[in-house]
């Protein structure tokens, strides 16, 4: 069995690359055979983490998905050794073209036929981005009615709620609850220090493992990052991906 994680969200800045980082680092700490792929044509953040040996693949040509490039990714997944874990970070600008490509070519069916377990990870963001992120999640449910979907709540910028209702009480969640595999949370924490430490780690393109051992971050910054990573990795462990 191969394991394929697509990280998809049409709203830029929602936290896709950070979630891709968390997935890839989790597999890496478990000594899994990791293949990390960045297909974001505008902001290829994921591939800039040197520790992950991530491959950047240009996916767009004249504002359209370059089918030949994505064909090669799918064929590479199918031909990979068993127990390979793929993390594929996709760009906000490629969201709709990629959804269309996957659907029109029955890619998820093809992967299943070749013993590949697929998970689509997406993001619901708190604050002012919630409507845009919910719209993209709704699109995924519409196009992939039988696919396992993992919805990350990114609450660093605010609670994932609308009109005072948390995400789990919204109609979109209730209507699709049986299809939602998990709802891991990037927790909003009191004080600005946690967010500042995460932002610094991202700006320096460090993984959690690197930052926690890097004395340039300071003792308390490393302690906060260690706490955040412990929480995220425990949620990933519980999902058994």
N, C-alpha and C positions, 0 to 999 in steps of 0.2 A: 504494500500500500504506500502511495505517495500522499502528501498532505499539502494542500494548496490554499493559501490565504490571500485573497484579494482585499485590499483596503481601498474603499471607494466612497467618495463624497464630492458632490458638485460645488459645495461652498468652500472657497479658498480660505485658508487660515483656521479651519475647523479642528485641526489636530491630527490629520491623517498620517503625516510623516512621523509624528511623535508616537502614534500607536504602532506604526510599522517598526520603529526603533524598539519599542517594548517587546513586540512579538519576536523580532530577530534576536534581541539580546536574551530573551527567555530561552529560545531554542539553543542559543550558543552556550549558555550556562549549563544546559542539560546535555551538552556534547552531542546534540543532534546534527545530522548532516544538513546544514543550512545553505540555501541558495536565496540570496536577497537581490531583488530586481527593482530598479527605480525607472518608472516610465513617465515621470512628470516632465513635460517639455518646457514649462515656465519656471518652476521653482524646484529643482531636483535636490532637495535637502537630504533625502534618505541616503543617496549615494555619496554624500560628503562625509559620512561617518567611516573613516578609514578602517576602523577595527572590524567592521562588518563585511569587508570585501564585497561591497554591493556593486552590481553591474548597472550602469546607466544605458538604457536603450531608447533611442529616439523613436517615438511612436506616431508623430504627426507629420503629414505632408499636405500642404495647401489646405490647412484647417480640417483635414480628414484623417481618420485612423489609417496608418500605413499597414494594410492587412498583411503584407509580407513579413513585416517585423513582428507583428503579433502572432502570425502563424508559426514563426520560428520559436517563440516563447512556448506556445502550446505544445509543439512537437518536442521541444526540449524537456518539458515536464513529463510527457508520456514516455520518453526514452530514458528518463533518469532512473538511477537505481532505487530499489525499494527503500522505504524509510527516509526518503529525502523530504525535507520540509521547505516549502517555498513561501516567501513573503514578498508580495508584489504591490508596491506603492504606486498608485495611479494618480494622475493629475486632476485638479478640479476642471480644467478646460477639456480634458478627455472623457469626462464622466458620461455624458450622453452618447458620444460616438462609441465609447467602449461598451456601454450597456447594449447599444444596438448591435455591435459586432458579436458580442457573446450570445445574444438572443438569435440573430439571423443565422448564425453558423452552428447553433446547437452545441456550443462549446462545453457547457456544463454537463450535458448528456454524454458527449464524447469522453470527457475526463472521467466520468463515472464508469463508463464502459471499460476504461483502461485502469481501473482500480486506483483512482485518485479521489481522495476525500476532499471536497471543496468547502471552504467557509468564506462567506462574504462578510467582511467587517465594515461597518459604517459608523458615523458619528452623529449624535445629537448634541449641539452646543448650547450652553446656557447663554443668558444675556440676549443681546439684540440679534444674534445669528440663529435663533431657534426656528423661526419660520422657514428660512432658506434650507436649513439642514433637514427639517421635517419633510419638506417637499421632495427632496432627493431620496429620503428613506421610503416615502410613499411610492416613488417611481420604482425602486428596487422590488418592493412587494408586488407591484403590478406586473412587472416584466418577468420576475422569477418566482412564480407562485409556489414552488415546491422546494426552494433552496433554503438551506440553513443560513440564517442571518444573525450576526452578533452585532448588537448596537451598543457602542461605547457612549456613556454619558460624560461629556467633557465639561466639567463644572468649574474650571479654573477662572472663567470670566463671569460666572454667575450660575445660579441653580438652573437645571434643565427643567423648566416649568413654563407653562403658558396660562395667562389669566389666573395665576395663583394655583394652578393644578400641576402637580409633578408629572413627568413624562409617563409614568406608569398608570396614571389616571386619564390620559388623553385617549380619544377615540381611536387614533391610529394604533396605539399600543394594544388596546383591548380587542380591536378587530383582528389583530394579527398575532396575538399572544402565543398561540400554539406553534407558530413558525419562528418565534424568536428563541434562539438557542441560549443566549445569555445576555445580561445587561451589566457588563463591568463598568465601574465608575472611576473616573479621574477626579478624585474628591476635591471639593473646595475646602481650603484650610484657612483657619483664622490667621490674621497677620499677613504682611506682604513678603516676609522672608522666604517662605516656601516657593512662591511663584517666582521670586527673584532668583533663587538658586536654580530652579528648573530652566528659566530663561538664560541664565549664564551658561549652564551646561549645554543647552541647545546652540547658543552662539559660538561656543568653543568646539562644537561638534564632538562632544565626548559622550560615550555611553555611560550608563549608571556605574558600571563596574570600574571604568576608568576614573570617573569623577570622584567616586567614593575613596579611591586610593591616592588622589591628587592633592597634595598639601597646598597647592595654590588656591584651593577652594576654601580653606579654613576649616577648623575642627567642627564648628557648629553647622556650617553649610553641609559638610560631608555627613554629619549626623542626620540632618533633615532629608538629604537625598537618600540616605540609607533607609529611612523610615518610609519614604514614598515608594521606593523600589520594592521594599518588603511587602507593602500593601498591594502593589500592582502584580508582582510575581505570584502572590498567594491567590489572587483572582484568576490569573492565567493557569495556575496549577489546578484550580477547581474546575476549570473548563475542560481539562483533559484534551487539549488540541493536539 
